[in-house]
Amino acid sequence: MKKEIVFVANYFHPDYASSGQLLTELCLELQHDFDVTVIAVQPENVNHVEKKRMFEYDRLERIRIIRLRTPQVNKRSKLSRILFILSYFLLAVIALLRIKKVDVIYTISSPPIIGGLIGAIGKVLKRGKLVYNIMDFNPEQAEAISYTNRKWLFRLAKRMDNWSCRIADHIITVGQDMQETLNSRFRGRRVPSNSVINNWTDEQDITPLPRSHANVSKFLKDHDLQGKFIVMYSGNLGLYYDLENIIRVASDFSDLPDILFVFIGDGAMKPEMQRYVEEKGLGNVRFLPFQPKENIKYSLCAADVHLVVNQKGIKGVSVPSKIYGVMAAGKPILGVLEQGSEAAVLIKDSGCGVVVEPQQYHEISQHIANMYACGPETLELTGRGGRLYLERYLAKAQSIDKYRTLLQSI
């Protein structure tokens, strides 16, 4: 008899969020080995998903989905975030308790603290096993950007999350530096059973494509990007990336019409970034919406250089999953990352780009100028190093097999 595994995550197909896409791919791969149920939020702006009842039931192939109706969140409003988190917490716990048979609960660290807490409560009440996947450490992430000056909240949140960690039968982190953070949290006390499993991209789907490829060329033409040296950021324009300051680097290249900065995605900092561009009258910056999953392989290949960034203080707290897609596309990377962080190590070991410490904006400008000057052949060779490294050490099947083995052993 197959084990019944319940995945609890705020994002799932067809949501554009990277964590939702990763979880969707994982569940599709595991659906033949386990009976899979997913508890997730009803996605916004998706026509075929009804948002009438508190609990909507859906299927994706063999996967049973319970979609929760939560308030729409305004990512720039703390009150809106709190209302979303509380409603998600209550509905997810109710949905979990209503499932008759639960062998393993798999939960992720999103929303902050609440994701782990849902799993811990579920384990106690349903008497199943708990696998806790920490994709981001909170409150460390919020503390790094001074999200609030109430230090007692950070201490309380960390205690709650440490309780979830101790309750878990196994913890997964997505980088070696994050495993070090987990160890330091317990300061010599017994560290919960844990392992590192990298996130991934589908390297069979995202492959290096030239600009002459029909779909890449169409993307460039549709967005009037032809003939430009494109510095691209593709992903969440959120609080933890310092993008509101990095975008100011575009001013250094306002007299070079060939260089264009393209930001693809949405998030809390997008309005502030747009205001800066409007105030400065910058014509070398474009904002594009999130691309449908089937088009990402073309948009990634349209860039000459990709930005992979994190705010200062995020080392050991989070790994920007966008790095795997960029490496799969065979594109060079300008990493604005702390030395020794997981993404910085990947760039260094694969030779697929350069790394600058966060907040060193002059150095960011210098490296963009250098990459612009070095020519397409050198850039192609640099990007190829990332692709080869990904195929050898970070292939999707390797991570999926690690998950399968772990879940079968729990």
C-alpha positions as CSV (number, residue, x, y, z in Angstrom):
1,M,0.0,0.0,0.0
2,K,1.3,3.4,-0.9
3,K,2.1,6.0,1.7
4,E,-0.3,9.0,2.0
5,I,1.8,12.2,1.8
6,V,0.2,15.5,2.4
7,F,2.1,18.5,1.1
8,V,1.2,21.8,2.7
9,A,2.4,24.9,0.8
10,N,0.9,28.3,0.1
11,Y,1.8,28.1,-3.6
12,F,1.1,25.3,-6.1
13,H,0.3,24.9,-9.8
14,P,-0.7,27.1,-11.7
15,D,0.9,29.8,-9.5
16,Y,4.0,31.5,-10.9
17,A,5.9,31.5,-7.6
18,S,9.2,29.5,-7.8
19,S,8.4,27.5,-4.7
20,G,5.1,26.6,-6.2
21,Q,6.6,25.4,-9.4
22,L,9.2,23.4,-7.6
23,L,6.6,21.7,-5.4
24,T,4.5,21.0,-8.5
25,E,7.3,19.3,-10.3
26,L,8.2,17.3,-7.2
27,C,4.6,16.1,-6.7
28,L,4.3,15.1,-10.4
29,E,7.4,13.0,-10.1
30,L,6.3,11.4,-6.8
31,Q,2.7,10.7,-7.7
32,H,3.4,7.2,-8.9
33,D,5.3,6.2,-5.7
34,F,2.9,7.8,-3.2
35,D,-0.7,8.9,-2.8
36,V,-0.2,12.7,-2.9
37,T,-2.5,15.4,-1.5
38,V,-1.6,19.1,-1.7
39,I,-3.0,21.8,0.5
40,A,-2.4,25.2,-1.1
41,V,-3.9,28.7,-1.5
42,Q,-6.3,29.4,-4.4
43,P,-4.1,31.2,-6.9
44,E,-4.9,34.8,-8.0
45,N,-5.8,35.7,-11.5
46,V,-6.3,32.2,-12.7
47,N,-9.5,31.8,-14.6
48,H,-10.1,28.0,-14.3
49,V,-9.8,28.0,-10.5
50,E,-13.0,29.0,-8.8
51,K,-12.9,31.1,-5.6
52,K,-16.3,30.6,-4.1
53,R,-15.9,28.3,-1.2
54,M,-13.4,28.2,1.6
55,F,-12.2,24.8,0.4
56,E,-12.1,24.0,-3.3
57,Y,-11.2,20.6,-4.6
58,D,-9.1,20.1,-7.7
59,R,-6.9,17.5,-9.3
60,L,-3.6,17.5,-11.3
61,E,-3.1,14.1,-12.9
62,R,-3.2,11.8,-9.8
63,I,-2.6,14.6,-7.3
64,R,-5.5,15.6,-5.1
65,I,-5.5,19.4,-4.4
66,I,-7.3,21.2,-1.6
67,R,-7.3,24.9,-2.4
68,L,-7.9,27.5,0.4
69,R,-9.7,30.8,-0.1
70,T,-7.6,33.4,1.6
71,P,-7.7,37.2,1.5
72,Q,-5.8,38.8,-1.4
73,V,-2.5,40.0,0.0
74,N,-0.9,43.4,-0.6
75,K,2.8,42.7,-0.2
76,R,3.5,46.3,0.8
77,S,1.1,46.2,3.7
78,K,2.1,44.4,6.9
79,L,-1.6,44.2,8.1
80,S,-2.5,42.6,4.8
81,R,0.3,40.1,5.2
82,I,-0.8,39.3,8.7
83,L,-4.4,38.7,7.7
84,F,-3.3,36.4,4.9
85,I,-1.0,34.4,7.2
86,L,-3.6,34.0,9.9
87,S,-6.3,32.9,7.5
88,Y,-3.9,30.5,5.7
89,F,-2.8,29.0,9.0
90,L,-6.4,28.3,10.2
91,L,-7.6,27.0,6.9
92,A,-4.6,24.8,6.3
93,V,-4.8,23.2,9.8
94,I,-8.6,22.6,9.3
95,A,-7.9,21.0,5.9
96,L,-5.2,18.9,7.3
97,L,-7.3,17.6,10.2
98,R,-10.1,16.7,7.8
99,I,-7.9,14.2,5.9
100,K,-8.5,10.7,7.2
101,K,-5.2,9.1,6.6
102,V,-1.9,10.9,6.8
103,D,1.4,9.0,6.9
104,V,3.8,11.9,6.2
105,I,3.2,15.6,6.3
106,Y,5.6,17.7,4.2
107,T,5.6,21.4,4.9
108,I,7.8,24.3,3.8
109,S,9.0,27.4,5.7
110,S,6.5,29.7,3.9
111,P,4.7,31.7,5.2
112,P,7.5,32.5,7.7
113,I,7.2,30.4,10.9
114,I,3.6,29.4,10.1
115,G,4.6,26.8,7.5
116,G,6.6,24.8,10.1
117,L,4.0,25.3,12.8
118,I,1.2,23.9,10.6
119,G,3.3,20.7,10.1
120,A,4.2,20.4,13.8
121,I,0.5,20.7,14.8
122,G,-0.5,18.3,12.1
123,K,2.0,15.8,13.3
124,V,0.9,15.9,16.9
125,L,-2.8,15.7,16.1
126,K,-2.7,13.3,13.1
127,R,0.1,11.1,14.5
128,G,2.0,11.1,11.2
129,K,5.6,11.8,10.4
130,L,6.8,15.3,9.6
131,V,9.3,16.5,6.9
132,Y,10.1,20.2,7.2
133,N,11.7,21.8,4.1
134,I,13.3,25.1,5.1
135,M,13.7,27.2,1.9
136,D,14.2,30.4,3.9
137,F,15.2,30.9,7.5
138,N,12.9,33.3,9.3
139,P,13.0,35.4,11.3
140,E,16.7,35.8,10.2
141,Q,15.5,36.9,6.8
142,A,13.2,39.6,8.2
143,E,15.8,40.7,10.7
144,A,18.4,41.2,8.0
145,I,16.3,43.9,6.4
146,S,15.0,45.3,9.7
147,Y,11.4,44.4,8.9
148,T,10.5,45.6,12.4
149,N,12.4,47.1,15.3
150,R,10.6,44.8,17.8
151,K,13.5,42.5,18.6
152,W,11.3,40.4,20.9
153,L,9.2,39.4,17.9
154,F,12.3,37.9,16.3
155,R,13.2,36.0,19.4
156,L,9.7,34.7,19.8
157,A,9.5,33.6,16.2
158,K,12.8,31.8,16.4
159,R,11.7,29.9,19.4
160,M,8.5,28.8,17.7
161,D,10.4,27.7,14.6
162,N,13.0,25.8,16.6
163,W,10.0,24.0,18.3
164,S,8.8,23.0,14.8
165,C,12.3,21.8,13.9
166,R,12.6,19.7,17.0
167,I,9.1,18.1,16.3
168,A,10.1,17.3,12.7
169,D,11.3,13.8,11.9
170,H,13.6,15.3,9.3
171,I,14.6,18.8,8.1
172,I,15.6,19.6,4.6
173,T,17.7,22.7,3.8
174,V,18.4,23.8,0.2
175,G,22.1,24.8,0.7
176,Q,25.2,24.0,2.7
177,D,25.3,27.5,4.2
178,M,21.7,27.0,5.4
179,Q,22.6,23.7,7.0
180,E,25.3,25.7,8.9
181,T,22.6,28.1,10.0
182,L,20.5,25.2,11.3
183,N,23.4,23.9,13.3
184,S,24.2,27.3,14.8
185,R,20.5,27.7,15.9
186,F,20.9,24.8,18.3
187,R,24.4,25.9,19.6
188,G,25.8,22.5,20.4
189,R,22.5,20.9,21.5
190,R,21.2,18.0,19.6
191,V,20.6,19.1,16.1
192,P,17.5,17.5,14.5
193,S,18.0,15.0,11.7
194,N,18.6,16.9,8.5
195,S,20.0,16.9,5.0
196,V,20.7,19.2,2.1
197,I,18.8,18.8,-1.1
198,N,19.3,21.5,-3.7
199,N,16.5,23.1,-5.6
200,W,16.6,22.6,-9.3
201,T,15.3,23.5,-12.7
202,D,14.3,21.1,-15.5
203,E,17.5,21.1,-17.6
204,Q,15.6,19.2,-20.3
205,D,13.1,22.0,-20.6
206,I,15.4,25.0,-20.2
207,T,18.4,24.7,-22.6
208,P,20.8,27.2,-24.1
209,L,19.1,28.8,-27.2
210,P,20.6,31.5,-29.5
211,R,18.8,34.8,-30.1
212,S,18.1,33.6,-33.6
213,H,15.8,30.9,-32.3
214,A,12.3,31.6,-33.4
215,N,10.7,31.9,-29.9
216,V,13.6,33.9,-28.4
217,S,13.5,36.2,-31.4
218,K,9.8,36.6,-31.0
219,F,10.2,37.5,-27.3
220,L,12.8,40.2,-28.2
221,K,10.6,41.6,-31.0
222,D,7.4,41.6,-28.9
223,H,9.1,43.7,-26.2
224,D,11.2,45.9,-28.5
225,L,14.5,44.5,-27.1
226,Q,16.2,43.7,-30.4
227,G,19.8,44.8,-30.8
228,K,20.3,45.5,-27.1
229,F,22.8,44.3,-24.6
230,I,20.3,43.0,-22.0
231,V,21.1,42.8,-18.3
232,M,18.1,40.9,-16.9
233,Y,16.6,40.1,-13.5
234,S,13.9,37.5,-13.7
235,G,12.0,36.7,-10.5
236,N,10.4,38.1,-7.4
237,L,10.9,41.9,-7.0
238,G,10.6,41.5,-3.3
239,L,12.0,42.8,0.0
240,Y,15.1,40.7,0.3
241,Y,17.1,41.6,-2.8
242,D,18.1,45.3,-2.5
243,L,16.6,45.8,-6.0
244,E,15.4,49.3,-5.0
245,N,19.1,50.3,-4.8
246,I,20.6,48.1,-7.4
247,I,18.3,49.6,-10.1
248,R,20.1,52.9,-9.5
249,V,23.1,51.4,-11.3
250,A,21.1,51.9,-14.5
251,S,21.8,55.6,-14.2
252,D,25.5,54.9,-14.9
253,F,24.6,53.6,-18.3
254,S,22.1,56.2,-19.4
255,D,24.5,57.5,-22.1
256,L,24.9,54.0,-23.6
257,P,21.7,53.2,-25.5
258,D,22.8,49.7,-26.3
259,I,22.6,48.6,-22.7
260,L,19.2,47.8,-21.4
261,F,18.1,46.7,-17.9
262,V,15.1,44.3,-18.0
263,F,13.2,43.4,-14.8
264,I,10.8,40.5,-15.2
265,G,8.4,39.8,-12.4
266,D,6.4,41.4,-9.6
267,G,6.7,42.1,-5.9
268,A,6.6,44.6,-3.1
269,M,9.5,46.7,-4.4
270,K,8.3,47.0,-8.0
271,P,6.4,50.3,-7.4
272,E,9.4,51.9,-5.8
273,M,11.7,50.8,-8.6
274,Q,9.2,52.2,-11.2
275,R,9.0,55.5,-9.4
276,Y,12.8,55.9,-9.5
277,V,12.9,55.2,-13.2
278,E,10.1,57.7,-13.8
279,E,11.7,60.4,-11.6
280,K,15.1,60.0,-13.4
281,G,13.6,59.7,-16.8
282,L,15.6,56.5,-17.5
283,G,14.9,55.1,-20.9
284,N,17.2,52.1,-20.4
285,V,15.0,50.2,-18.0
286,R,12.0,48.0,-18.8
287,F,9.6,46.2,-16.6
288,L,7.8,43.1,-17.8
289,P,5.3,40.8,-16.0
290,F,6.0,37.3,-14.9
291,Q,6.3,35.1,-17.9
292,P,4.2,31.9,-18.3
293,K,6.2,28.8,-17.4
294,E,6.2,27.7,-21.1
295,N,7.9,31.0,-22.1
296,I,10.5,31.3,-19.4
297,K,13.0,29.2,-21.4
298,Y,12.9,31.8,-24.1
299,S,13.0,34.9,-21.9
300,L,16.0,33.6,-20.0
301,C,17.9,33.0,-23.2
302,A,17.1,36.6,-24.4
303,A,19.5,38.1,-21.9
304,D,23.2,38.7,-22.2
305,V,23.8,38.8,-18.5
306,H,21.6,37.8,-15.6
307,L,21.5,39.3,-12.1
308,V,21.3,36.9,-9.2
309,V,21.1,38.9,-6.0
310,N,20.4,38.8,-2.3
311,Q,20.4,41.5,0.3
312,K,23.3,41.8,2.8
313,G,22.7,39.5,5.7
314,I,20.9,36.8,3.7
315,K,23.9,34.4,3.6
316,G,22.8,31.1,5.2
317,V,19.2,32.2,5.2
318,S,18.0,31.8,1.6
319,V,19.2,30.5,-1.7
320,P,17.9,32.4,-4.8
321,S,16.4,29.5,-6.8
322,K,16.5,31.6,-10.1
323,I,20.2,30.7,-10.3
324,Y,19.4,27.2,-11.5
325,G,17.3,28.4,-14.4
326,V,20.0,30.8,-15.5
327,M,22.7,28.1,-15.4
328,A,20.4,25.8,-17.4
329,A,20.0,28.5,-20.0
330,G,23.8,28.8,-20.3
331,K,23.9,32.5,-19.5
332,P,26.7,34.3,-17.5
333,I,25.8,35.6,-14.1
334,L,26.6,38.8,-12.2
335,G,26.0,37.7,-8.6
336,V,25.4,40.3,-6.0
337,L,25.9,37.9,-3.1
338,E,27.9,37.4,0.1
339,Q,31.1,35.4,-0.3
340,G,30.5,31.8,0.9
341,S,26.8,31.8,0.3
342,E,25.4,28.9,-1.7
343,A,24.8,30.8,-4.9
344,A,28.2,32.5,-4.7
345,V,29.9,29.1,-4.3
346,L,28.0,27.8,-7.3
347,I,29.1,30.7,-9.5
348,K,32.7,30.4,-8.4
349,D,32.9,26.6,-8.7
350,S,31.3,26.5,-12.2
351,G,33.1,29.6,-13.4
352,C,29.8,31.0,-14.9
353,G,30.2,34.6,-13.8
354,V,31.4,37.0,-11.2
355,V,30.4,37.8,-7.6
356,V,30.2,41.2,-6.0
357,E,29.4,41.8,-2.3
358,P,26.0,43.4,-1.7
359,Q,25.8,47.2,-1.6
360,Q,28.9,47.6,-3.6
361,Y,27.1,49.5,-6.4
362,H,30.2,50.9,-8.1
363,E,31.6,47.4,-8.5
364,I,28.3,46.3,-10.0
365,S,28.6,49.0,-12.6
366,Q,32.2,48.1,-13.3
367,H,31.4,44.4,-13.9
368,I,28.5,45.3,-16.2
369,A,30.8,47.5,-18.2
370,N,33.4,44.7,-18.3
371,M,30.9,42.1,-19.5
372,Y,29.6,44.5,-22.1
373,A,33.1,45.0,-23.4
374,C,34.3,41.4,-23.4
375,G,32.2,40.3,-26.4
376,P,29.6,37.6,-27.1
377,E,32.1,34.7,-27.5
378,T,33.5,35.2,-24.1
379,L,30.1,35.5,-22.5
380,E,28.9,32.4,-24.2
381,L,31.9,30.5,-23.0
382,T,31.3,31.8,-19.4
383,G,27.6,30.8,-19.5
384,R,28.5,27.3,-20.9
385,G,30.4,26.6,-17.7
386,G,27.3,27.0,-15.6
387,R,25.3,24.7,-17.9
388,L,27.9,21.9,-17.7
389,Y,28.2,22.2,-14.0
390,L,24.4,22.0,-13.6
391,E,24.2,18.9,-15.8
392,R,26.9,17.2,-13.7
393,Y,26.0,18.1,-10.1
394,L,22.5,19.8,-10.0
395,A,20.3,17.8,-12.4
396,K,16.7,17.7,-11.5
397,A,16.6,13.9,-11.4
398,Q,19.4,13.9,-8.7
399,S,17.3,16.1,-6.3
400,I,14.1,14.2,-7.0
401,D,15.7,10.9,-6.3
402,K,17.0,12.3,-3.0
403,Y,13.5,13.3,-2.0
404,R,12.0,9.9,-3.1
405,T,14.6,8.0,-1.1
406,L,14.0,10.2,2.0
407,L,10.3,10.0,1.9
408,Q,10.3,6.2,1.4
409,S,12.6,5.9,4.5
410,I,10.6,8.1,6.8
